[in-house]
């Protein structure tokens, strides 16, 4: 073999040897954010609202480009949570965002290694999700907006407006694992304000109609709507039933009041979404959940719908109006 021919073969072989590893080199894996919720699938956008996407983007994570979303909603079926949690683990989610204690517990049962970011309305220590707020421990941390534990304040504000009412009806979904502790919280608060608490249960639209019929028949009653994804999903129906039966009601989210409900007292959905996205971003960059302190809500919203009050024949006291963050006219 001549020297030039040997050299050409050597260079060709060398090129093939160096080119193959470059072609076969694995591409960086795009992280997947798994969402686990007992909400409703047709409202998937609520699981990753614009503010969540924006906060992720500010930290370098853009859906469809540098991060992938994998959403699991149970359509209100709490029994599906373990199955969906297992699916997110099997699909190797980089981090799981879980809303509500039942979802968090399902995720915790499915994995002790994948980071879990929760968004809940309860005390995470009492719920057994974290060891402490400052040092959560394990693979779990997140944000609590106190939506469920704001019951006493909601009752207090409702009492200011419907002072002549002697009975407070509390609407719960019996299928929700939080129904019992929420009821106990409402009972203690009602007693402090001298109200008789009656529990109404609804897990179907037919149940809702029956519950409002019961409330309206009392005449001296008011209604507190509990925290539940079924109620949130049926908020238009609930607000319509309250108007039809002339029932003064307090709600746990602003969008009930903007839909025509009398009043709401809640924390900021914007703050909740931004905090969740911040947790996810920090974890994707290498932070450990055990070292990330739980964040507590700092912004609260009291909304009054004067149109609804007028339709109910209620005069809102000036001192109550003065503390409202938003008045709808």
Number of C-alpha atoms within 10 A of each C-alpha: 6 6 7 9 10 11 12 11 11 11 12 11 12 11 11 10 11 10 11 10 10 9 9 8 8 8 7 6 8 13 17 21 21 25 26 28 31 24 24 19 16 10 12 15 10 14 21 18 14 14 17 20 17 18 20 22 16 12 16 12 21 15 14 10 9 13 18 17 14 13 19 24 21 18 17 21 15 18 13 17 23 18 14 23 27 16 15 25 18 11 12 15 20 21 24 28 28 28 22 20 22 22 26 25 18 21 29 22 12 19 17 12 13 19 25 26 27 28 25 22 21 20 20 23 12 10 11 11 21 22 16 16 18 14 15 21 18 18 20 28 32 30 27 25 24 20 21 22 17 18 27 18 13 22 22 15 17 25 20 13 16 17 12 11 17 17 19 25 24 24 23 24 23 14 16 18 12 19 17 13 12 18 19 11 15 26 20 14 19 23 11 11 13 12 19 15 22 17 16 21 16 18 16 12 14 9 14 21 16 14 20 22 16 15 24 18 11 14 14 15 23 27 26 24 22 23 23 23 18 22 25 20 16 14 20 15 16 23 21 14 19 24 20 13 17 19 24 25 25 27 27 26 23 21 16 23 27 17 15 22 30 29 30 28 26 23 23 17 19 13 18 24 22 20 24 24 26 18 27 26 20 15 18 19 11 8 14 17 24 19 15 19 19 23 18 16 18 12 13 16 18 22 27 27 21 21 16 23 21 13 11 17 11 15 11 16 10 8 9 14 15 10 12 15 12 17 17 14 10
